[in-house]
């Protein structure tokens, strides 16, 4: 087990304002009696998010949108899947995000011969005590970096299912709880590449969001060559936050208000994926929960303590697209899950009026 795992480090985001919110932001949010206001938490969240974003962007140059989704996932108590071709910075993003947060971190290099016990841990017989004792695996950390997760067999990938959903590990009928915050940042190569397995639907559904980094533009690549060719920026990256701070920010995001109309809109968007004929498998109820949590985080990062429809639009593709399974006909027509999500966003009516912009009713 030790030969396949090694300590790693934490990290993340960038500040970006969404475009259609001027009429919402000017009016302020009016909360219902007894509802907890996260204003103080949002101030701390903004400062911390900027520091983490700046830290990560020292490593991943020219990709602020990718860094923002990574931070949204962290604040939504989710897990991030980074999918792209080799060499575009998937592992660098994961390591930089991990290294930016002063907490426990582990890294797992997924290989075809990796076993589930190499991930979760194993009970070992102690001759001195004449009893079995549990040796925790690398999943017992605040941030777990899973490198090339789809190079391991589905049997090994399934070892993460309980960890990611329930934040616990069960070995030999004993359950061990994982410490908060807990986040899995996994990278994977496209399944067309050699030596890869397609992630099972149950595994993909555990990931809150999927991002694709893509190639940098010419300016960003030139800056990367100038700054990184002779030096690894990860070597000097220092933490700018810690686990306790992240836990406070997560609580602030939980308190972001989302009106009944916007909640209904989120449910309708997810339900539409189960009715469209181009899909064999739509998004699950788990996807709905993670969709709403991500929208709350997106709103908080935009400086608002209430969710508007544009927050759902901003996270819809990263949160929903990787969960969908297209029909053979859709593949033949060269349709993608991203195309389907865009179509749904255009078809489902957006709520309007004070209730539709995320404000509670008076």
N, C-alpha and C positions, 0 to 999 in steps of 0.2 A: 504494500500500500504506500509506503513512504517513497518508493521510487517513482510513483506516478503523481504525487501531489507535492506542492511546495507553497510556502507562504507567499502572499502577494500583497497588494495594497489598494486603498480606496480613492473617491472623486467627482465633479460634473458641471453645468448649464450656462445659458445665455438669456439676456432680457430681451423680450420682443413684445410689442403691443399688437393686439388684433385690431382690425380696421373698422368695424362697423359698430363701435360701442360708445361713440360720443354722446348720443342721446341717453344712454343708460348711465354712464359714469357721472354725468352732471347732476343727476337727481339724487344720488346717494341711496343706500339700502336701509330700509326701515324694518327692524326686526320685531318679531312677535314677542309678547311678554314671556319672560323666563328663558328665552333662547340665548345661548351663550355667544357673545360677540368675540371674534378672533382678531380684532383690530391690532392689539399689541403683538400678537403672534405673527400677523402679516408683515409688520415692520421688520421684525427679526428675520422672518422668512425672506424678505426681499434682500436684505443685506447679506445673509448667508448664501442665498442663491447666486447673487452676483459674484461672490468670492469663489464659490465652487465652479461656476461657469468659466470665470476667467482662468482658474487653475487648469481645468480640463482643456480649454482652448489653447493653452500653451503646448499641448501635446497633439490634439486633433485640430489642425489649422483649417479655417474656412468652412466649418460645419456647425454653425450655431443652432440650426433647427434640430439636428440630430442630438446635440447636447441638451437642448430644451426638453425633448421627449424623454431623454434619460432621466432628467431631473423630475419631470412630471411623474414618471414611473416610481421613482424613489419616494416621492411625497405621497403617492397614492398607495403606498404599502404593497407595491407589485413587484413583478420580475420582468426583466428586459431580455429580449432575444435580438441579437445583432446578426443579421444575415447579409453576406456579400461575398464577392470573390476574394481570394487571398491577397494580402498586401495593401489593403486600403485603410487599415487602422482599426479593425474590429477589436482585437485584443488590447490595443493601446487605449481605446475608449474605455473598455472595462477596467483596465488597471488604473487609468487616470482618475476615473470616478471613485474607485475604491480607495486610492491613495489620498484623495482630497478629504476623506473623513477619517478621523483618528479613532478607529475601532478595529475589532478583530476581523482579519481577512484571510481567506484561503483560496488556493487555486487548484483546479483539477484539470489535468490534461486527459481528455477523453480519448481512449484508444479501443480498438476492437476487442482486446483481451481484458478490459477493465470489468471488474465484478461489482455487483451491488454493494457488497460489504466494503469495498474500497471507497465507497462514497459515504455510506452511513456509519460505518464502524463495525466492530465485531467483538464478540465475547471470547475471552481467552482464559484458559484454565491456569490458575495460580497454584503451583504445587505447595507453596508455603502456607496458604490459607485453605487449601483443598477446596477451592470454590472458583467459580467463573467470575471474572471481572470484565466490565465493558470498557473497551478502548474506543473513544469517540473518533469518528472519521472527519474528513475535511469539511463536511457540511455543517459542523458545529462552529459557525463563525457568523458575524453580522453580515458580511458580504462575501458571497461565494462566487468566484469567477470560474465558469465552466468553459474551457477552451475547446472549440470544435466538438460540440456536444453530439452532433450527428455522425461522428465517427465511431461511437459506441453503439452496441446492439440495443434494441428496444428493451431487452431485459434489464440492462444497466440503467437506461434512461428512466425506467419506471421506479428506480430507487428514489428519485427526486419528487415523485408525485405527492406523497404524504408530507414531505418537508415543505414543499412550495404552497400547498393548500392549507394545511393545518398547523404549520410551524412546529412540527414535532417529528420524532423518529421512534419507531417501534421495532425493537430487536429482542427476539426471544421472549415475547409476551410482555416486555417491559417498555413503557413509553417514556421518552426523554424529551423535554420541551426545549425549544431553541430560543435564544435570547433575542429580544427586539432591540433595534430594528433588524429585520432579516430580509435579505434581497439576493436573488440569484441573477447574475448577469452572464448570459451564455452567448457564445458565438457559434455560428455554423456556416459551412460552405454550402453553396447551391447544390441541390441533390443531383444535378447533372454531372457533378464532378466525381472522380473516382474515389472509392473507399468511403462513401457516405451512405447513411441510412436515412430514409424519410422519418421525421419525427412523428410518432403516433398522434392521432387527433387529441387524445387525452393529455398528452404532454404539451402540445401547442396551446391548448386551452388554458393551461396553468400560467402561461406567460401573459402578463398584462398588455404588453406592447411589443411590436416588432419594428425595427428600423433597418434601413439599408443605407449605408454610408455613401456609397458611390465614389466615383473618381473626383478628385479636387479640380477646380478650374485652374487655368494657367497661372494666375496670380498667386493663388494659395499654394500651388505646387512649387513655384519659384521661392516663395517665402519659406516653405518647408525645407527645400534644398539648402537655402542660405543658413537657416537656423539649426537644422537637425542633422545635416550630413556628417558633421564631425563630432556630434555630441548627442547623447540620448536624453531628451528633456525629462523623461520619467525618473532619471537618476536624482534630479534635484527637486522633484516635486514634493512639497511639504503639505501636511494636513491643514485645512482652513476651517474645519468644523469637527465635531465629535458625535458619538452615538447619542448622548443625552440631548444635544441640540437638535439632531435630526428627529428624535422622538417628540420633542416639543413642537417642531414644525409640522409633523404628521398630525398631531392633535389639532393644530390651528387649521389645517386643511379639512379635517373632519367637521369642523364647525362652520365651514363655508356654506351659506344658505343656497338651497336649490328649491325653487317653487314647485308646486304640484303640477303646473302646466309644463314646465321644463322637464320634470321627471317623466311626465306622460309622453312628451316628445322623444325622450331617450328610449323609452320602452317601445314606442312605435317604430323608431329607426331599427332597433334590434329585431323586432317582430317581422319587419319587412324582409329581413334576410332569410326567414324561414318560409316565405311565400313566393319568392321570385323563382321562376322555372329554370333559370340558369345554374341554380345551386342544388347539389345533392345534400349538403349539410349546411345549415345556417348557424348563426351565433347562439350560444347557450345562455341560460339565465345567469350563469357565472359571468359571462361577457357583459351582461347588462349592469351588474354590480360594479365591475371594474371600469366600465364605460363612465358611469356616474362618478366614481372616485377620481378617475383621471380628469374629468371635466372640472371637478372641484379644485384639483391641483393646478390645472391650467388657469382657472379664474384667479386663484391666489397669486400665481406668478405674474399675472397681468395686473395685480394691485387691487383686485376687487374681492369683496367678501360675499359675493353672490354670483351665481352661474347664469350665463346667458346662452342662447342657442349657438352662438359662434364658438363657444368653448367646446361644445359637443362636436361641431364641425372640425375644429382644429385637431381633435384627438381621434376622430372616427376611423380614419384609415389605419393609423398605427395600432389601434386597439382592436379593431374588428376584422381587418382584411385577412390576417394570418389564420383565423379560425374557420374560414369558409372553405368548402370543398366544391369545386365547380363540376358541372356535368361534362361528359365527353364532347357533347355538341358545343358547349361554351369554349372548351379548349380548342376545338377545331376552328371555331370562329375567331380565335386569337383574343378572346376576352380574358381579362385578369380579375382577380378578386378586388383589386383597387378600382377597376372600371365599374364593377358592380356596386361598390360602396358609393362612388360618385353619382351613379344613377339613382340610388336610393335617396341620397341627400337632396337631389333635385326633385324627386317625386313626392316625398313626404312633406306635407304642409308645415311651415314653421309657425309656432305660436306667436301671436302679435299682442301688442298692448302691454300695460304695466305688468301683468302676471307673466307674460311671455318673455320679458327681459330679465327674469330671475328675481325680481323684487317680491317680497311677501306682500300679500294683500293687507291693507290697513283694516 
